[in-house]
Amino acid sequence: MPTIHTWRIKKEYFYQLRSGVKNLEIRVGYSWVRKVEKGDLIRFEHYDAPNTFLVKRISIYKSFESMLESEDVDMILPGVTSVEALKILQGIYHKGKEKLHVYVFELEPHVLRKDLRRGV
């Protein structure tokens, strides 16, 4: 049975994930982020179901720059360039947080059984 982790996310990014426009979620390596494993589920707070995603892949990078060189920026922040993405990520994660490493979670929508009972 996979572990279900509960996270917060900005509204715009949640709806991009749910619609499939975006499938990569970026976090820095706080202790609660490092606990997530491939196959686990991430449920985003404050949103109606379906709000749960399966973790298909986790990649770890030493910096935002190295991550942006390897990952598809359109799947992280649709419609922005790598330069703009770097500025956005550095604005979200204040200076020094990058030293915790950058975690990339490839996510896929997942419907929980309780959501099926509700007709979602």
N, C-alpha and C positions, 0 to 999 in steps of 0.2 A: 504494500500500500504506500503510495507516494505521500510525502510530507506536503502539507498546504501552508504556504507562507503568505502573510497578509502585508501588503505594501500600499503606499500612497503614490499617486501619480497625478500630474497636471491633467486637467480635463482634455485639452487638445491632444496630448500624447495618448491618452487612453482611447479616445475615439479613433485615432489613427491605427492603433493596435487592433482594436475590435473590427475595424473595416478591412484590415489586411494591407492598408497602404504602407504601414510600418510593421516590421516584425522583429526588430532588435531593440532591446531596452538596455540602456547604459547606466551603470552604477559604479561608485567607487567601493573599495573593499572594506566597508564597515564589517564588524563581526557578524551581524545578522545577514549580510549579503554573502559572506563566505560560507555560510551554512547551507546554502541552496545547492542542490545537486541535479544533474541531468535526470529527467524523469519526474522531478518534483512539480508541484503546481504552485502558481502565484495567483493570489486573488487580490484584486485592487479594491480598496475601501471606497465607500461613498458612491458606488455606481451600481445600477440595476444589472441583474444577470442578463446575458452572460458576461461575467467579469473575471473569469478564471482562465488561466493560460498554462499550457504544458511547456516545461523547459526542455527544448530539443537539443540545445547546445550551449555550452559556456566556454567563452574564450577570455583569457586574462592577458592584459597588456601593461607595460610599465608606464605608458603615458597616453594622453588623448591623441597626440600626434601619431604615435605608432599604431594605435587602434584605427585611426582614420585612414592610414595608408593601406590597411589590410581589409577593412570592412566596407560594405556598400553604404555610403553616406545617405542615400535615398531611403534605405531601410531603417535608418536611425532618426534622421530629421528630414522628412520628405521636402523636396523643393529648395534646399539650401546647398551651397557649395561647401567643400571641406573647410575652407577658411572661415566661413560663417558658422559652421558647426562647431569648430574649435572655440570660437568666441562665445557661443551659446553655452557650451559645456563648461567652460571656465567661469562663466557667470553663475551657473547653477552650483558648481562645486568650487568654493573659494580656494584661494592659493594654499597649497600645502596638502590638500585632500588627495591630490593625484598620487602622492607617495604611497597611498594605501593600495595602489594599482587600480586599473580600470577593468571592470568586468562587463562583458557583453553577453547578454542572454538572448538567444534566439527563441522566440515564443510562438506558440500556435494556440488558437482559441480552443478551449476545452469546456464541455458542458458537464457539470456535475449531475449526478442522479437526482439530487434534491431539486435542481433547476428543471429537470425534465418533468417532475411531478407538478411543478408550477405552470407548466405549459410554455416554457421558454424555448 
